[in-house]
Amino acid sequence: MTVAVPPLVVLNLQGSAIELTRQLCDIESVSGNERQLADAIEVSLADCEHLTTSRDGDAIVARTALGRDKRVIIAGHIDTVPLNHNLPTRFEIIDGVEYLWGRGTVDMKAGVAVQLKLAAELANPSVDITWIWYDHEEVSESLNGLGRLARNRPELLVGDFAILGEPTRAEIEGGCNGNLRVEVRTFGVRAHSARAWVGHNAIHDAAPILAILAAYEPREVDVDGLIYREGLNAVGISGGIAGNVIPDECMVHVNYRFAPSRSAAEAVEHLRALFSGFEVTVVDLADGARPGLNAPLAQLFLAAVGGAAKPKYGWTDVARFSALGIPAVNYGPGDPLKAHADDERVAVEQITDCERGLRTWLGNH
């Protein structure tokens, strides 16, 4: 059987970042299907003599080598969550604001479009730049293309400052919260539900877990001048095997978003103490990242973009850079509240604002 090969697409890097966003989004690249888009990025950069391009899987890296005394990493992921009748893209006006509607417009192909356009045009930036566009961000951490690059080509992730193009409404968001998921279990004894007194109901024993969660008051923590809001929530519950059997086990799935002032180990210890007396199993854990705004390059970037930096409440790959000792911030077009939404859409003004901010900074420090 012959497998159809998608046609090779050459991106128009000379057009506007808005039109480039549309081109990128209309190349479907749900996680695991990034190859066509990675091919398009690679071939479209081939004529940029100021860039040295390399590839690892479906991650594309393009670097300048101008001998500058500082190197900045600017990165974005090229995959999206699954479609839901939201491609091809279209323009629409809502309350007088023009949007580009469709999967990936916010998370985060508008940011990638800005980066690609600047990568092609900025042949003589005032810092050396490593541009990275990577795969598999929206799925398991073990598949993450940036993590794979760190393992396979660590020399490509050396820099003095990093910017991740996650959606921030074209404002700077420093660092990110950490993320911890645990399973909290209770145990009982099975019995026929007609003779419940013979057994012991594990689901009933989960009531104190839910009470702890309902009474919990999340912290607001000042980390290097930014206020991070934490969150502790039940995100799932399961138990029981049949409608006539007293359950012998119940599991409450708990998600903890913790401020970057707290290490991953401290976050785990906090939940074990909170749910003392219950079995607690860690199923996912990622350190947060401090804001990174004290770095000299970050200060210059903030001055160029303007406005006040904000905290990033969700977890992003800035944490990977932070773990490598590289200060990093989030900066990209799009409202994070529209990421993954069926009506995902980006205000086109934010695309041009983001391009202007990066272009100003890269040319004037």
C-alpha positions, 0 to 999 in steps of 0.5 A: 500500500502506498502512503500519501506524502503531504506536499512540501509547503514553503512558508512566506517569511516575507509577508506579514506575521499575521498572514504567516500565522494563518499559513502555520495554523492551516498546516494541521500539526496536532501532537504527533503530526508535526512533520509537515510543519517542521519540514516547511519551517526547515525548507523555508529557512534554507536561504537564510545565510545568517542562520545555521539550521539543525534538526532533531526529530521534528524540532528545528534549531536555527542559530546566528554565530556573530561573535556577540558576547550574549546569546538569547534563546527564543523558542516556541512549540509547533504542535497543537491540541486536537481539532474540533471543527476549528480549521481552516482559519478565518478572520472575524471582527468581534466588538470592533476587534479583528481576530484570526480564528482557529486551532493554534492561533493562540497556542501558539502559532502566532508566537511562532510566526513572529519568531520565524519572521524575525529569524529570517529578517534579523541578519545582524541582531545585537545579540546572538540568537538561538531560535527553537521550534519544537514538537510534542509540547501538548502531550506527555513530558517524556515526549517533549521536543525541548526536553529531547533536545536538552538530552540529545543536543545540550550544546544548543540550549546554552544561553544567557536569557530565554523567551518562550512564545507562550500566549501572554496577550503580548505582555511579559509573564515571568517564570511559572508555577510548579505542577504536582498531581497526586492520587489520595486513596482510602481503603475498605472491605468489599461486601454485598450492598444488601449487607453493608455492615459486613464491609467497610465503604472506602468512598465514605472514607474519602469525605475527609479528603474532600473536606480538606480540599474544600477548606484549603485556602491557596496562598498568594506568594510574592516571588521576586516582586510578582504575586503567584496564586496557588491552587489545590483542587480535586480534578477526579474521583473514582471508586467502586466496581458494581452497583451492588458491591460496597467499594473497597477502594476510592481514589481522589485525583488532586492537582496542586499548582505551587508558587516557584518559591517552593521546590517540587520536593517541598510541594510533595511534602506539603501534600503528604502532611496535608493528607496525613493518614492517607496513602498519597502517590505522586503521578506527575511533578514539575518544578516551577520557575522563578521570574528571571526578571533580575537578569540584565537582559530581562531588564532590557527586554522589559524596558523595550516592551514596556508595561509591568511584568506579570506572573505565569500561573500555569506551567510552561517550558520556561521551567526547563530553561530555569533548571538549566540556569537560564533566566526565562520569561513568557512572551507571545500574542494571544489570550491564555484563556482562549488556548485549547478552546473551540473558539480559539482566536487571537487578536491580530493587533497582539501579533503586531505588538509582539513583533514590534516588541521583539524587534525593538529589543533585539535591535537596540541593546 
